[in-house]
Amino acid sequence: MELFLQQVVAGFSTGAIYACMALSVVMIYQAIHHLNFAQGEMAMFSTYIAWQLMVWGVPWYLAFPLTIIISFVGGFAIERAIFKPIERAPVLSHIVVFIALFSIFNSLAGFIWDFTIKSVESPFGRGRFLDSQLLSAHQAGMIGVTLLMLVGLWAFFRFTRVGLAMRAAAANPESARLVGIRVNMMTALGWGMAAAIGAVAGILIAPVVFLEPNMMLSILLYGFAGAVLGGLTNPLGAVIGGFLVGIIENLAGTYLDWLIESAFGLIGLAVSLHGMFAEIKLTIALLVIILVLVVKPEGLLGRKIVQRV
């Protein structure tokens, strides 16, 4: 039972990062109805900016908000400079630009900071959280920061005029224009916020996976999985999906060898496959997602989109 709780708590902490990525993916999807394949690389580049600021002597509690602001401005600028001119272009054009941005950010990070792995110290410490055997201080910090950010975003979209305007622009752009909402500006703000949320995910996960140009590739895949599982049309669903993917990933990697041993008594086989299961956790999690989507294609909390033809 203790092992189960440990894996659930650990999965919840990594799921917090997947929830951030899923939310950033959904925010851009609702704005332009495409998945941003460069979202992870943008988050990685933001993490390097935070690391560089700390190397220059900026304390973490200042480097963190500064990086979020820089990321927001960068995401806003990318939408204005690149995607605004091609908003009416074919879908394939958007996909090519996303792939180009992926390559540009990845190569640029390697060119500026090289491709060697860098260690990032956790601002929350490496010890246990309140002497708990279930949760480390960094895991608790990841969960706490993520939940605070999610509450702040909920309040922003629920109680502010700009947040309500962004929701209206995403739900029905034509009607939003009729009531005077600048839909293009709301789209750009969505890009900026998505970039800022991705930066939070990158900075929080860097002490766990280490800092290098490819650090966010698997994180982005988990974020995509969480967004699709929860529902690409529902930000709350994407967040829940991200947490679920984190828990599924941990439980799958831990208990598959136990299931083999229990079902077939093949202790030696279970031991030999233990390392392999740890390596294919992403595949296992994605298989679970596929099974869910076969039953409910719009995701757990997504809404069905009906089009008149």
C-alpha positions, 0 to 999 in steps of 0.5 A: 500500500505504501508503494502504491501511495508513493507512486500515486504521489510521485505521479501527481507531482510529475503530472503537475508538469504535464498539466501545465504543458497540456494547458499551454497546448489547449490554449493555442489549440483553442486560438488557432485549432492546431497543435503547436509542435514547438511548444516544448522547445519554447519551454526549453528555451525559456528554461535556458533563459532562467538558468542563464539569469541565475548564472549571472547572479539573479536569485531564483525568486527574481529569475522565475518571474522575469523568465515568465515575462520574457516568455510571454512577450516572446509568445506574443511576438511569435504570433504577431510576427509569424502566425498573424500573416499566415492565419488564412493559409492552409493547415499544412503551412501552419504545420511546416512553421511549427516544425521550423520553430521546433528546429530553430529553438532546438538548434539555437539553444544548442548554439548559444548554450551548447548541447552538454547536460547542465544541472539545475538546483531546485529552489525547494531543496533536495530533502523530504517534504515535512519529513514525509516518506511520500513526497520530496521538497521539490515534488511538493514545490512543483505541485504547489506552484502549479496549483497556485498558477492554475487557481490564478488562471481560473480567477483570470478567466472567470472574473476579469474582462480580458479573461472573459473576452479571451474565452468568448473569442475562443468559443465563437470568434464571429460573435465576439467580433460583433460585440467589439472584441479584438479577436486577433489580439486575444489570440496573441494574448493566448500565445503569450500566456501559453508560452509563459505556462510552458516556461513554468513547466520547463523551469520546474522540471529542469532539476529533475530531468537536467537541462539540455536542448531535448529535455522537453520532448517527452514532456511535450508528448505527455502534455499532448496525451493529457490534453487529448485525454482530458479534451482539447476543447476544455482547459480544465479537462486538459489539466485533469488529463495531465495529472492522470497521465502522470499517475498512469505513467508511474503506476504502469512502470511500477506494477507491470513486472508485479503483474507478470510475477503474480499471473505467471510466477515468472519472477526471473522474467519480471526482474529482467523486464523491469528496466524495459518497462521503465523505458516504455512508460510513455508507450504504456500511458499512450495505449491507455489514452488510445483505449479511452479515446476509442470509447470517448473520442472528444476526451473525458471533459471535451465537448462534441463539435457538430458541424453542418455540412 
